[in-house]
């Protein structure tokens, strides 16, 4: 299958500073992908380059086999068959909801325009809101209108630039799942830029973790969490701590938690000093467990409680307990390691 969107070795600059450096990725038709990374990593620049708002100084962006951007050439943004959903909604305040949604349909017949607007508003759950104005809507409702407007033009793909950042946590989580369902239902390709990992995990079939203008790992949410390919991804994605260990054989590490055996083979010599990534779900409560930890911090998360546990060595790990296991700070609890994915990196050398 040929990808819908193909980005090959692009470089983008602000003045002489390289913001995107040799980045490549491809997106299949109907896929939902996300770019995540720290502030300044270049993820928004990539999205703007796809949209045609930023030039490329090397490499090429093509869609459906048609070149959109290359050095010295940029296909006009309005002709790229791309929809755009912005962080600040970008609705026209003097237009009602229906007119905002139908803004790109000015050349359509009145009947066609009315039917499309109605379908799009029903699709985003705002079928009765057509005569309202943006200031009469909540932030989540405004973002639904922005999505309906982008979809009304029947684009090849939707670009979403931090679309949920202005919303409260609960609305953000709910809307990200709704957007995924809508795009999947319509078969629309989606490319999301966000610094919220939860959004990327909820929406993305594939996620690219970026740093310094490059994609360090392009993978499924599951693999990014359980099989990070480098330490940056391991530290950036999810939560966790590192404990020192020693390789016993290709898949087993000796640590203060005991011998940890996983499904991943390392080809380092026996005795190699490593650091093992310990996720909160790797440490489970067990009244008869071999390990004791002192609770130093706790964070209630509804169905679960995240405890920070201090081990006898003084090292700390995170552990998720069911929320009915309500322990106070300063309490000793028994736990055990339950790891299927042992992720290890060679111990950092001191300068």
N, C-alpha and C positions, 0 to 999 in steps of 0.2 A: 504494500500500500504506500503510495506516495503521500508525504505529509502535506497538509493544507498550508502550513506556514513553515518556511525553512530559513533559518538564520545561520549564516556561515561566516565564522571568523571575523565578526564585525568589531570595529574600533570607533568609539565616539569620544569627542574631546570638548572641553570647555576651555577656550583659548588654547594653550599648549598642554593643558593637563589632561591626561588620559583618564576618562571616567569609566569607560568600558573597553576592555583590552582582550581581543582575541576570543570573543564569546561566540559559542555555537549552540544551537538548540533547534529542535523541530517539534511541531505540534500537529497531531493527527486530527482529521475532521471529527468533530463531536467530542473531543477531549476537553477536559478542564484542567488547566495547569496553573501553577503559582510560582512566583519568584519571591523568595524571602531572604532577608539579610539585614545586617545592621545599617543604621543611617549612614548614607554616603557610599554604600557599596556599589551603586550604579543601577539598581533595579528599576527605578522610575525612568532613568534615561533610556534603558532598553525599551520600556513600554512606549515612550515618546518617539523613539526611533521607528518602532513598528508602525505607530500612528502617522509618521511622516512629519512630526514636529521637530525632530533633530536629524541632522545629516549624519551619514557614516563616512569615515575617512578611509576605511578599508573594509573588505568583505562585502557581503550582499545579503539583502533581505528579499525574499520572494514569497508569493502566495499563489497557490494553485498553478505553479510553474511560471508565473509572470513576475518579472523583476519589479520590486517596489522602490528599493534604495540601493545605491552603489555609489562609489566615489564619483562626484560630479553629476549625479542624476538622482532626482527624487520625484516619484509619482505623486501628484497632488493629494493631500490628505483626504479631501472630500470625494475623491474617486477611488479610494482604496477598499470600499465596501466593508468598512470597519465601524462598529459602534463603540462609543466611549461613555463610560460612567465614571464621574469624578467624585472626589472626596467631598466637595462642597455642593453636590447635587447639580449646580449650574442650571437651575430652572429659570424660566422667564417669569418674573414676579407679576407682570401685568397681564399674563395669560392665565386662563383657568387650566385645570388639569387636562381636560380633553384637548385643548389647543396646544398645550405643551407636548403631549404625546403625539399629536398629529403634525408637529412642526415640519417634519421631513416629508410629509405627504401632500404638500401643496399642489403638486402637479397631478395627483390622483383625482378621479371623479368623486363627487360628493358622497355617493353611495359607498364606493370602495373605501374612502377615507373614514366614513362613519363606522363601517363594519370593522375595519382594522383597529381603530381606536377602541371600540367596544371590546374586541377580542383581547387586546393587550391589557386593558384595565381589568377585565375578568381574570386574565392570567396572573396578574400580580395582586389579586384580591381587593381591587379598588373599583369594582364595577359601578358603584353608586356615587363615586366621588368626582365625576367628570366636570361638574359645574363649580367645584370648589377652587380656591386659589392656593398657591403654595404656602402662604403664611397661615392658612387655616389647618395645615397638616402637621403631624409630628415629623421628627427627623426620619424615622423609619418609613413613614408613608411617602415622604418626599423622595427618598432613595428608591422606593418602588416605582414612583412616577418616572424618575430618571432612567430606570431599567426598562420600563415600558416604552419610553421614547426611543431609546437606543434599539430595542428589538423591532419597533414599528417599521424601521427602514429596511428590514430583512437583510442584515449584514451577514457576511461570511463568518465573522468572528466578533466577539465583544471584548473590549479591553476595559479592565476595571482597576482604577488607580486609587488604592487605599479607600475603597468605597464605604467602609463601615466605621472608619476611625472616629467620626463625630458622634457616634451613637453610644448609648450606655451598654454595659457588658451584656445584659440579658437580651436586649434588642439585637445587638451585634451577632450573638450566637444564633438566635432564632432566624434572623434575616439571611445569614450566610447559608444556612441549610435550605431555606426557601429558595434562594437564588440558584443553588445547585440543582434543586428539583426542577425549577422553571427551565433552566438552560438544558438540562438533560431531556426534559419533556419535549422541548422544541428542537432538539438536536443541534444546538448552537455551540460552537467552539468558544471557550472562554479562557482568557489570560488575565490572571489576577496578580497585582503587586500589593504586598502587605508586609508589615513588620510584626503582625500578630500571628504566631504559629497556630493558634487554635483555629483561626479563619482558614489558613492554608490547609490544615488537616481536614477540616470539615468540607472544604470545597474541592480540593485538588485530587485528580487522579495521579498526577505526577507533580513533584515539587522540585524546583531548583534552588539550592542554597548558595547564595552569592557572597563573595567578599573580594574587595579590591578589583571590582570590574570583571570578575570571572565567576563561572558556575563551578563550585567545588564538588558538588554531587547532584546529579539529576536522578531522582528515584521516587518510589512510592513512599507515602507517609510511613508505612510499616517499616520499610528498610532504612529510612532515614533515622528512625528512632532506635531500631534494634541492631542495625548493621551500618553505622556511620563509617565512612571510608577514611576519615582523618579526624584529628583531634578537634579542629575548629567546628566541624559539623557536630561532633559528639557533645561539645560544650554549648553550642548554640541551640540545638534542638532539644526540647524537653528539659527536664531537671535531672540532676545527678551529681555524684561526687566521684573522686578517684582514690583508689587504695593501691598501695604498692604490693607487688607480687613477684613471684619467681616462676618462670616456666619450668614445668616438670616434664611435659612432652608437648606434642603439637597442639593439643586441645585442652590441656589442663594446667591451671595456675594455682600455686600455693599462696594463700593470703591469710590474713588474720581471721577471715571468715571461714577458713578451712580450704580444702581443695575444691576449686570451682572448675567444672567440666562443661564445655559448651559444644555447639555444633559447628564451630568455625575453627579451621586449622591454620596455625601459624608456623612458619618455617624458620623460626629462630632457634638457636642452639639451646639445649637444656641448661638451665641456670641463668638465662637472660633475665635481667631485671626489667619489669614492666609496670605500667600503671593500668589498673582495671576500672572500667566505667561501671559504677553501681547506680542503677536506676531505683527510684522509690518502690516500684513494683517488684524489684528483685529481693527485697527484704520483707518477709511476711511474718505476721504475728503467730507465735506458737508457744503455748504455755509450757511445753516440754522442750522447747528449742535449745540448742547448744550455746546460743549467744545471749549475752545480757547487754542491754543498752540503757543509758540514762537519758530520759527525756529532757532536752534543753530548750526546745521550742515546739510549738504546735500550731497548726493552721487548720481550722474547721472548713471543710469543703462540701458540706451537705451530706452526701452519701459516704464520704470518706474523711478521715483526718490525716493530715500530713504531719508526722512527727520527725523532728531532728533528734537523732540518737547519738550519744557519745559512747564510743566503745571503750573497753578497758585501756586501750593504747592511747586514748585521747583523740583519735580520729573520729570523724563524724560521718554518718550516713543518713539518708532520708528513707522513711518507711511509710507506706500507706496502710492504715488500719480501717476496718469498717467503722462507721461513725458511732456505733453503739459501744465500741471500745473506748470509753472516755477516760483517759488517764491524765493526771495533773503533771505539770512541769516538776521535775525533781524525782519522779517515780522511775524505778527500774522495771523494765519489761523484757520478756523473753521473746526472741525472734530466731529465725533461721534464714539462710540464703536459699532462694529458689530461682536459679538462673538457667535459662535455656540458651541464651545468647551471651557468651563471654566475649566482651569487646575489650581488647587490650592494645596499648600503645607502648612502644619502647620508652623507658623512663627518660625524662628530659635531662639533658646534661647541663650542669651548672657552668656558667661562663667564668 
